[in-house]
Amino acid sequence: MIAILKKISLTQWIMVSIVAGILVGWQFPTASQNLQVVSNIFLRLIKCIIVPLIFSTLVIGIAAHSDDLKAVGRLAFKSILYFEVVTTLALFVGLVMVNVFQPGVGVVLPVSGTKPDVAVAAAPKAKDIIEHIFPNSFFESATNNDVLQVVVFAMIFAVALTQVTGKPKETMLNFFEGLSEVMFKFTKIVMALAPFGVGAAMAVTVGHSGLNVLVNLGKLVATLYGALLIFLVAVLLPVALLAKIPIRRFFNHVKDPALIAFSTTSSAAALPLALENMVKFGVPKRIVSFVLPTGYSFNLDGSTLYLAVASVYVAQAAGVPMTISQQLVMMLTLMLTSKGVAAVPRATLVILSGTLVTFGLPLEGVALILGVDTIMDMARTTVNLIGNCLAAAAMARWEGELKIPVGADDAVAK
């Protein structure tokens, strides 16, 4: 019996736990809320991995290549360019889908005065976005798991380390190399608990919202899921083919992090395993440790597409006609204001609220969307994860450093 259980892969265990979580949440909606503690423990363990893992791998990636700092700047430029092109395409796909299917037409908004469970935020100014990139304190950024600020600090730290010579530099590199190896082992231990954390998260979600959560807003959910599927097929798949990414091997390495992202609605929860699996896929550590964390601030494909769908949906539900030019201006606003806020809880709803206020649309639309936001968050978070993993592989190919082992099997982290 034990031998049979050992043969079951992590992916299979996660799938079993998702089904079990759905059944528990459906049959025991009240009692299932007590499982929140299990889900929270798993997420806490995941979050404590992020900063030391990213910091150590990024420092090694830059400082160990001190003879080619131009490569770091080149990678940063290519990554940002790639992010902007792909997120723009995501906005376009969302805009087309919401105008074709018009899920908001015929919807009745909640009565005026309903207060959505989300903070109303004005659209951030350009200077605020730029200032947020740079940390006040490394420890503050680490405490808040502000990945973008940690990446910036790590890059500057690594560049400074390249200016050091002799034993001090060797000592620091050995330390970070050791820290990186330990954190990968730490990740493996925590991932053994993934089925429990994932199952608990699903039970809590279904128990709270119920299986009928999709009925009232099914058209909006179907529009988003359809748009995300089209984005995967029409944008990400061609990118993978152009970059000559072996699709099957890529899928085998991204499926476990994607399942974790889907079930927990947390990009952070999937990040450590995604880092490890993309290195196993063949992406050098220096590239994956830069592209993945940076992508979570600048390459949120699923969230960007969602914002396009949700904002126009509210306009349709409110009966406010918007011309294509007005919609394009709103999309440009969303593209700018959604950068660098991945660490903000429920960031997409905050950005959506601020955009609605800016364009004079009723905030009651957010209250309506909240009913199915978790279901939509599952899909958009998964696409965020897949998009960033593909970005890392594409950048490695672009840099000529993607190393797919000849004849290697598709084994991933287990």
Backbone torsions as a table, in degrees:
resi	resn	phi	psi	omega
1	MET	NA	-45.3	-179.9
2	ILE	-63.8	-38.3	179.6
3	ALA	-63.4	-37.8	178.8
4	ILE	-66.5	-43.6	-179.9
5	LEU	-62.7	-35.2	-179.2
6	LYS	-67.9	-23.7	-178.9
7	LYS	-79.5	-14.4	179.6
8	ILE	-76.0	125.2	-177.0
9	SER	-75.5	166.4	177.9
10	LEU	-60.1	-40.9	178.6
11	THR	-58.4	-45.1	-179.3
12	GLN	-65.3	-39.8	177.6
13	TRP	-63.7	-40.7	179.8
14	ILE	-65.0	-42.0	178.7
15	MET	-62.0	-42.6	177.6
16	VAL	-61.8	-42.5	-178.0
17	SER	-67.9	-33.8	177.5
18	ILE	-63.5	-47.2	179.1
19	VAL	-62.4	-44.3	179.5
20	ALA	-62.5	-40.5	179.0
21	GLY	-63.8	-40.3	177.7
22	ILE	-62.0	-44.7	-179.2
23	LEU	-64.2	-42.3	179.7
24	VAL	-65.1	-45.4	179.4
25	GLY	-63.8	-34.5	-180.0
26	TRP	-72.2	-45.9	-175.9
27	GLN	-81.9	-30.2	-177.0
28	PHE	-130.3	66.8	-174.0
29	PRO	-59.3	-37.9	-178.8
30	THR	-76.4	-49.6	-178.2
31	ALA	-64.3	-30.3	-177.4
32	SER	-63.5	-23.9	-179.9
33	GLN	-65.8	-21.1	177.3
34	ASN	-70.3	-16.4	179.2
35	LEU	-78.2	-3.5	178.8
36	GLN	-56.3	-34.4	-178.7
37	VAL	-63.6	-36.7	178.5
38	VAL	-65.9	-46.0	178.2
39	SER	-61.8	-42.4	-179.0
40	ASN	-65.1	-39.0	179.0
41	ILE	-62.4	-44.3	179.5
42	PHE	-61.5	-44.9	-179.6
43	LEU	-66.0	-36.0	177.5
44	ARG	-63.5	-43.9	179.3
45	LEU	-63.1	-38.8	178.0
46	ILE	-63.9	-47.3	-176.0
47	LYS	-63.4	-31.5	-178.8
48	CYS	-73.7	-11.2	177.7
49	ILE	-82.5	-33.8	-164.3
50	ILE	-56.7	-54.7	-173.3
51	VAL	-64.7	-52.5	-179.6
52	PRO	-63.1	-33.8	-179.7
53	LEU	-69.2	-48.5	-179.6
54	ILE	-64.8	-45.7	-176.2
55	PHE	-61.3	-47.9	-176.0
56	SER	-67.0	-44.9	-177.8
57	THR	-68.5	-35.1	-179.8
58	LEU	-70.9	-41.5	178.3
59	VAL	-62.0	-44.1	178.8
60	ILE	-62.8	-44.1	-177.3
61	GLY	-60.5	-35.8	-178.5
62	ILE	-89.2	-50.7	-174.3
63	ALA	-67.2	-31.3	179.7
64	ALA	-75.2	-9.5	177.9
65	HIS	-120.7	43.6	-175.1
66	SER	-63.9	-17.8	179.5
67	ASP	-81.3	-3.1	-177.3
68	ASP	-141.6	58.4	179.5
69	LEU	-67.5	-22.4	177.1
70	LYS	-61.8	-29.6	179.8
71	ALA	-64.7	-34.1	179.1
72	VAL	-66.5	-46.3	178.1
73	GLY	-64.0	-38.5	178.1
74	ARG	-63.7	-42.4	178.9
75	LEU	-63.8	-41.1	179.9
76	ALA	-63.3	-43.8	-179.9
77	PHE	-63.9	-46.7	-179.3
78	LYS	-63.3	-39.8	-178.7
79	SER	-64.4	-48.1	-179.9
80	ILE	-62.1	-41.0	177.7
81	LEU	-61.1	-46.1	178.7
82	TYR	-60.6	-46.4	-179.1
83	PHE	-57.5	-45.7	-176.3
84	GLU	-66.1	-40.2	179.8
85	VAL	-64.8	-46.8	-175.6
86	VAL	-69.8	-41.1	179.2
87	THR	-68.2	-31.7	175.0
88	THR	-64.5	-41.5	176.5
89	LEU	-64.0	-36.0	177.7
90	ALA	-63.5	-43.7	176.3
91	LEU	-59.8	-42.3	-178.7
92	PHE	-63.6	-45.1	179.2
93	VAL	-61.3	-45.1	179.0
94	GLY	-62.1	-41.4	-179.0
95	LEU	-64.7	-42.9	179.3
96	VAL	-64.1	-46.2	-176.4
97	MET	-64.6	-42.5	-177.2
98	VAL	-71.5	-27.6	176.4
99	ASN	-79.7	-30.5	179.3
100	VAL	-74.0	-47.3	-174.1
101	PHE	-93.2	-19.0	175.5
102	GLN	44.3	62.4	-177.6
103	PRO	-66.9	-19.0	-177.9
104	GLY	-85.7	-13.5	-178.9
105	VAL	-68.1	127.2	179.9
106	GLY	90.0	-5.3	178.5
107	VAL	-80.4	139.8	177.4
108	VAL	-101.0	118.5	179.9
109	LEU	-71.7	154.0	174.5
110	PRO	-57.7	155.2	-178.7
111	VAL	-62.0	151.2	-179.2
112	SER	-58.3	137.2	-179.3
113	GLY	109.4	-13.2	176.0
114	THR	-66.7	131.2	-177.7
115	LYS	-105.0	113.0	178.6
116	PRO	-67.1	150.1	-178.9
117	ASP	-82.2	60.5	179.7
118	VAL	-158.1	146.4	-179.0
119	ALA	-71.7	139.3	175.9
120	VAL	-85.6	121.9	-175.4
121	ALA	-125.0	133.0	173.8
122	ALA	-72.1	151.8	-179.9
123	ALA	-59.9	126.6	-179.1
124	PRO	-62.4	145.9	177.2
125	LYS	-83.7	160.3	-177.3
126	ALA	-57.7	-40.8	-178.3
127	LYS	-66.2	-32.8	178.1
128	ASP	-68.2	-39.3	179.6
129	ILE	-64.8	-43.5	-179.5
130	ILE	-66.4	-43.5	-179.7
131	GLU	-62.8	-35.4	-177.3
132	HIS	-66.1	-22.7	-178.4
133	ILE	-64.8	-32.2	-173.4
134	PHE	-99.6	129.6	-174.3
135	PRO	-77.3	145.3	168.4
136	ASN	-72.7	-40.4	-178.5
137	SER	-149.7	136.3	177.5
138	PHE	-59.6	-39.9	-176.4
139	PHE	-69.1	-35.4	175.2
140	GLU	-64.9	-43.9	179.0
141	SER	-63.8	-40.4	179.5
142	ALA	-65.9	-41.6	179.9
143	THR	-62.1	-39.0	-178.2
144	ASN	-87.1	0.6	-175.8
145	ASN	52.0	40.0	176.7
146	ASP	-80.8	92.8	-170.9
147	VAL	-60.5	-41.8	-177.1
148	LEU	-61.9	-44.2	179.1
149	GLN	-66.3	-37.0	177.2
150	VAL	-63.7	-41.0	179.0
151	VAL	-62.8	-44.3	179.8
152	VAL	-62.1	-46.1	179.6
153	PHE	-62.4	-43.5	-178.5
154	ALA	-63.1	-38.8	179.8
155	MET	-65.4	-45.0	179.4
156	ILE	-65.7	-41.8	178.6
157	PHE	-59.8	-44.7	-177.9
158	ALA	-66.1	-41.0	178.2
159	VAL	-63.2	-40.4	176.8
160	ALA	-62.5	-38.5	-179.6
161	LEU	-65.4	-29.7	177.9
162	THR	-66.6	-20.9	179.9
163	GLN	-83.6	-9.5	179.4
164	VAL	-90.7	145.0	-179.7
165	THR	-125.9	166.5	173.9
166	GLY	76.6	-151.8	-174.0
167	LYS	-63.7	-39.3	178.5
168	PRO	-56.1	-43.2	179.6
169	LYS	-66.3	-43.6	-179.4
170	GLU	-62.2	-40.3	-180.0
171	THR	-63.1	-45.4	-179.1
172	MET	-65.7	-41.6	179.2
173	LEU	-64.0	-41.0	177.8
174	ASN	-63.5	-38.3	178.8
175	PHE	-62.8	-48.6	-177.7
176	PHE	-70.2	-32.0	174.9
177	GLU	-63.8	-43.6	177.4
178	GLY	-64.9	-42.2	179.2
179	LEU	-61.9	-41.5	179.6
180	SER	-61.7	-46.1	-179.9
181	GLU	-62.9	-41.9	179.6
182	VAL	-64.1	-41.1	-178.1
183	MET	-68.3	-31.4	174.9
184	PHE	-67.3	-38.2	176.1
185	LYS	-68.2	-38.5	177.0
186	PHE	-58.9	-44.1	178.7
187	THR	-59.3	-42.4	-179.5
188	LYS	-61.2	-39.6	179.1
189	ILE	-65.7	-46.3	-178.9
190	VAL	-65.3	-36.1	-179.3
191	MET	-65.1	-22.7	176.4
192	ALA	-64.8	-21.9	179.4
193	LEU	-93.0	-1.7	-175.6
194	ALA	-55.4	-45.6	-179.2
195	PRO	-57.5	-36.0	179.3
196	PHE	-70.0	-45.5	180.0
197	GLY	-66.3	-40.7	-179.7
198	VAL	-67.4	-45.9	179.0
199	GLY	-60.1	-42.1	179.0
200	ALA	-64.3	-41.7	179.7
201	ALA	-61.6	-42.0	179.7
202	MET	-66.9	-40.4	179.6
203	ALA	-62.4	-43.0	180.0
204	VAL	-64.4	-43.4	-178.7
205	THR	-63.1	-50.3	-178.9
206	VAL	-67.4	-38.9	178.9
207	GLY	-64.2	-33.9	-178.7
208	HIS	-78.8	-44.3	-173.6
209	SER	-97.7	-24.8	-179.3
210	GLY	81.4	159.8	-179.7
211	LEU	-71.0	-18.8	-178.6
212	ASN	-89.0	11.5	-175.8
213	VAL	-62.1	-23.4	-177.1
214	LEU	-86.6	-10.9	-170.6
215	VAL	-63.3	-55.8	-173.8
216	ASN	-66.6	-34.2	-176.9
217	LEU	-118.7	31.1	-176.4
218	GLY	-59.6	-35.4	-177.1
219	LYS	-67.6	-38.7	177.1
220	LEU	-64.7	-46.6	-180.0
221	VAL	-62.2	-44.1	-179.6
222	ALA	-63.8	-38.6	178.7
223	THR	-63.1	-44.8	-179.4
224	LEU	-64.6	-48.2	-178.9
225	TYR	-61.9	-40.4	177.8
226	GLY	-64.3	-41.3	179.5
227	ALA	-65.1	-41.2	178.9
228	LEU	-64.9	-39.0	178.4
229	LEU	-64.9	-43.5	177.8
230	ILE	-62.5	-40.2	178.2
231	PHE	-61.0	-43.5	179.2
232	LEU	-61.2	-43.0	-175.1
233	VAL	-79.9	-41.3	-172.6
234	ALA	-89.4	-19.7	-177.8
235	VAL	-117.5	-59.0	-174.6
236	LEU	-69.7	-38.5	179.0
237	LEU	-63.3	-47.0	175.5
238	PRO	-59.6	-36.7	177.0
239	VAL	-60.6	-45.0	179.6
240	ALA	-62.6	-40.2	-179.7
241	LEU	-69.0	-41.1	178.5
242	LEU	-64.4	-36.6	-179.9
243	ALA	-84.0	1.4	-179.9
244	LYS	56.1	46.3	177.1
245	ILE	-85.8	125.5	176.4
246	PRO	-65.4	107.6	-170.3
247	ILE	-58.7	-48.1	-176.6
248	ARG	-62.4	-44.8	179.5
249	ARG	-64.0	-42.1	178.4
250	PHE	-60.8	-45.3	179.2
251	PHE	-59.2	-43.6	-178.4
252	ASN	-63.9	-28.2	-178.7
253	HIS	-90.4	-19.2	-176.8
254	VAL	-101.5	-13.5	-171.6
255	LYS	-65.2	-40.7	-179.2
256	ASP	-66.8	-49.7	174.8
257	PRO	-58.9	-36.0	-179.9
258	ALA	-65.5	-40.7	178.0
259	LEU	-63.8	-39.3	178.3
260	ILE	-66.3	-43.2	178.0
261	ALA	-61.7	-42.6	-178.5
262	PHE	-64.2	-45.5	-172.8
263	SER	-79.6	-29.2	-178.6
264	THR	-99.7	-9.2	-174.0
265	THR	52.3	35.7	-176.8
266	SER	-133.5	116.9	174.9
267	SER	-66.4	-35.7	-179.6
268	ALA	-62.3	-37.0	-178.8
269	ALA	-64.0	-31.6	-177.0
270	ALA	-91.7	-14.1	-172.3
271	LEU	-61.2	-48.7	-178.2
272	PRO	-58.9	-45.7	179.6
273	LEU	-67.6	-35.6	177.6
274	ALA	-63.3	-42.5	176.6
275	LEU	-57.4	-48.5	-177.7
276	GLU	-64.8	-44.9	-176.3
277	ASN	-70.3	-33.0	178.8
278	MET	-71.7	-30.1	172.6
279	VAL	-65.9	-42.3	177.1
280	LYS	-66.3	-30.6	178.3
281	PHE	-63.8	-33.2	179.2
282	GLY	132.7	5.2	178.1
283	VAL	-86.2	126.8	179.4
284	PRO	-58.2	148.7	-178.0
285	LYS	-57.2	-39.6	-175.4
286	ARG	-64.4	-30.3	-180.0
287	ILE	-82.4	-47.6	-177.1
288	VAL	-66.8	-34.5	-178.7
289	SER	-74.3	-15.1	174.1
290	PHE	-95.5	-48.0	-172.4
291	VAL	-69.1	-45.5	-177.2
292	LEU	-62.4	-53.8	179.4
293	PRO	-61.7	-41.1	179.1
294	THR	-65.7	-36.8	179.1
295	GLY	-61.9	-30.9	180.0
296	TYR	-70.2	-8.4	173.2
297	SER	-108.2	-30.1	-173.2
298	PHE	-117.5	-6.3	-174.6
299	ASN	-132.8	49.2	179.9
300	LEU	-87.1	76.3	-174.2
301	ASP	-58.7	-48.9	-177.5
302	GLY	-65.1	-43.2	-179.6
303	SER	-67.1	-39.0	179.0
304	THR	-63.9	-44.5	177.7
305	LEU	-62.2	-41.4	178.3
306	TYR	-59.8	-43.0	-179.2
307	LEU	-61.9	-37.7	177.6
308	ALA	-63.5	-45.9	-179.4
309	VAL	-66.0	-47.0	-174.1
310	ALA	-67.2	-39.7	-176.9
311	SER	-67.0	-44.4	179.1
312	VAL	-71.3	-32.5	176.1
313	TYR	-57.9	-44.6	179.6
314	VAL	-64.0	-41.2	178.0
315	ALA	-61.5	-41.9	178.6
316	GLN	-65.5	-43.0	-179.2
317	ALA	-65.6	-32.1	-179.6
318	ALA	-84.3	-6.3	-178.8
319	GLY	71.8	27.0	179.9
320	VAL	-99.0	107.8	-179.5
321	PRO	-69.5	135.4	177.8
322	MET	-127.8	127.6	177.5
323	THR	-71.4	165.1	179.0
324	ILE	-60.7	-39.1	179.7
325	SER	-63.8	-40.2	177.4
326	GLN	-64.4	-40.4	178.5
327	GLN	-64.9	-37.9	179.1
328	LEU	-65.8	-38.8	176.9
329	VAL	-63.9	-41.1	178.6
330	MET	-65.1	-37.8	177.6
331	MET	-64.4	-39.5	178.1
332	LEU	-63.2	-41.1	177.4
333	THR	-61.7	-44.5	179.7
334	LEU	-63.4	-40.2	-178.3
335	MET	-63.3	-37.4	-179.0
336	LEU	-77.8	-42.9	-174.3
337	THR	-78.7	-14.1	-178.6
338	SER	-87.3	-2.2	-178.6
339	LYS	-80.4	138.1	171.9
340	GLY	72.3	19.2	-178.9
341	VAL	-119.0	19.2	-176.6
342	ALA	-62.0	-27.3	-177.8
343	ALA	-81.4	-9.8	179.7
344	VAL	-76.5	126.8	178.7
345	PRO	-57.7	134.2	-180.0
346	ARG	51.1	44.7	-173.5
347	ALA	-58.4	-39.1	-177.0
348	THR	-62.6	-37.7	178.4
349	LEU	-69.7	-34.9	176.9
350	VAL	-65.1	-47.0	178.7
351	ILE	-63.4	-42.3	178.9
352	LEU	-61.2	-43.8	-179.7
353	SER	-61.7	-45.5	179.6
354	GLY	-62.7	-38.8	179.7
355	THR	-68.2	-41.2	178.9
356	LEU	-61.0	-42.8	178.8
357	VAL	-63.5	-43.4	-179.0
358	THR	-59.0	-38.0	-176.4
359	PHE	-100.4	14.9	174.0
360	GLY	69.1	26.6	178.5
361	LEU	-96.6	149.3	-174.9
362	PRO	-67.8	132.6	-179.7
363	LEU	-72.3	-14.5	177.5
364	GLU	-60.1	-22.5	178.0
365	GLY	-62.9	-31.7	178.4
366	VAL	-67.2	-39.6	178.9
367	ALA	-60.4	-36.4	179.3
368	LEU	-68.8	-43.9	-178.1
369	ILE	-66.3	-29.5	-178.1
370	LEU	-54.7	-29.2	-177.5
371	GLY	-62.1	-29.1	-178.8
372	VAL	-123.8	15.1	-176.1
373	ASP	-62.1	-38.4	-179.2
374	THR	-62.6	-42.1	179.1
375	ILE	-62.6	-40.8	179.0
376	MET	-72.4	-33.8	-179.8
377	ASP	-63.1	-34.1	178.5
378	MET	-57.7	-46.8	-176.1
379	ALA	-71.8	-45.7	-175.3
380	ARG	-68.0	-35.1	178.0
381	THR	-66.3	-38.9	178.6
382	THR	-63.4	-43.5	178.9
383	VAL	-66.8	-36.8	174.1
384	ASN	-55.0	-46.9	-177.6
385	LEU	-64.3	-49.1	-179.0
386	ILE	-62.8	-42.6	-179.8
387	GLY	-61.4	-39.3	-179.9
388	ASN	-74.4	-36.3	175.3
389	CYS	-63.5	-41.8	178.0
390	LEU	-65.8	-38.1	178.4
391	ALA	-60.0	-41.6	178.9
392	ALA	-63.0	-43.7	179.4
393	ALA	-66.1	-41.4	-179.8
394	ALA	-65.4	-40.7	178.2
395	MET	-65.1	-38.8	177.7
396	ALA	-63.4	-40.9	177.4
397	ARG	-66.0	-42.2	-179.9
398	TRP	-61.8	-35.2	178.9
399	GLU	-83.1	-5.2	-178.4
400	GLY	72.9	26.7	-175.6
401	GLU	-122.6	10.7	176.5
402	LEU	-75.3	119.9	-174.0
403	LYS	-117.9	94.3	176.3
404	ILE	-89.5	114.8	-178.8
405	PRO	-57.5	131.2	178.9
406	VAL	-68.1	122.7	178.9
407	GLY	74.9	9.2	-178.6
408	ALA	-74.5	148.7	176.7
409	ASP	-81.3	177.8	-176.4
410	ASP	-101.5	37.6	179.8
411	ALA	-67.9	140.3	178.9
412	VAL	-126.3	-178.5	-179.8
413	ALA	-62.5	131.5	179.9
414	LYS	-132.2	NA	NA
